[in-house]
Amino acid sequence: MAVKKLTPVQAGFNKITKIAGESASSASDGFQLEIPEADELLFLIAENTHDSTAYKVTVKAPTKQGYASTDEDLELQLAAGEKAVIRVESARYANTDGTIDIAVGNTAVKVVAVY
């Protein structure tokens, strides 16, 4: 399978915007997000849609590092049915090509990017 490309949803001010989480093509491939220009407004919503098992969502440390990049993944275990909001600094978690890599423990973990 291939890495699933996440397309960020633009949520306008003073508006209500519908969102829907996306599933990765496979848990081993995960997602790749190309950061929009308004990256300071960017956040991710992750939801474990499985009915009984906890799974991780991980924002991977960049493999193509810049001046302020981290070398540690940002990771959280989501219980069945749990949701999480993820906000990251692009300088710390984006690759130099403007992408962020996101891994999931199972395709039951759905992710949406909003800006």
N, C-alpha and C positions, 0 to 999 in steps of 0.2 A: 504494500500500500504506500501511500504518499502522505507527506505532512499536509494537514488541512490548513489552508490559508484563512485567517479570520479577517473579515471585512468589518471595520468599525462602523457603528451606527452613530449618526450625528443626532444628538438630542438638543434641539433648540431651546433657548431661554423662553420662559413663560409659555411653554408648550408641554403637552403630554406625549411622550413617544413610546410606542410599543416596542418591546424587545423580545427576542427569542434566543435561547441558548443553542449553540451548535455542538454536535458530537464530533469528536475526532474520527478520522478514517479508521484508525486503530490506536489503541492505548500506547503502543510502542513508538508510534510516529508523532502523536500529539499535534500541536498547533504552532503556526508561525503568524505573528501579527506585524504588519508593516505600520509603523507609527505615523499617524496623520500630523500635519503641521502644528496643530493645536495640542501638542503632546502634554502640556501642563494640565489639561483638562481630562486627559485619558484615564479611564479606570476599567477594570474587568469585573464581571460578575460570574462567579462559578457556582454551580449547583450540582450536588450529588443526587441524581434522580433514582438511584437504586433504592429498593424498598427495605433492605435489611443489612447491607454491607457498607462499611466505611471505606473511602478511597481518598488518595492524596491528589492535590493539585499543586503543581510546582512551576514557579517562574524560574527558568534556568539562568544561571550566571552566563554572561556573554562569552562566546568562544572567540569572537573577533573584538577584542577589548579596546576601549578608548582610555582617556586620561583618568577618569573617575570610576571605572568599572569595578564591580565587586567580583570576588571569586567564590562567593557562596550563593547557593540556590536559596530562593525564598519558597518555603513549603508549608502546607497546612493539610492536616487530615480532616476530611469532612465526613461526619456521620451521615447515615442514610437520611435523605431529605434536607440536609443542611445546605445553606447558601452562604457565600462569602463575597465581600467586596475587596478587590485588590487594587491598590494604587502604588505605582512604582515610579521612581525617577528614571527618566530615559538615560541620563548620564551614567547611572549605575547598572541598569539591566538591559539596555539596548546594545546590540552589536553595532559595529561601525557602519554597517549598511542600512541602519534604521529599522531593524527587525528585533522582535522579542520572541523568544522560544518558550513555549508553555507545554509542560508534560502533564498527563493525567494517569491515574492508576487504573482507569477503566473507562470505556466509552460511555458509561452511565454518567460521568462527570461532564456536564455541558458548560460551555463558556460563551460569553458575549462581551465584546469590547464596545465601550461607549465613550464618546467625547462631546 
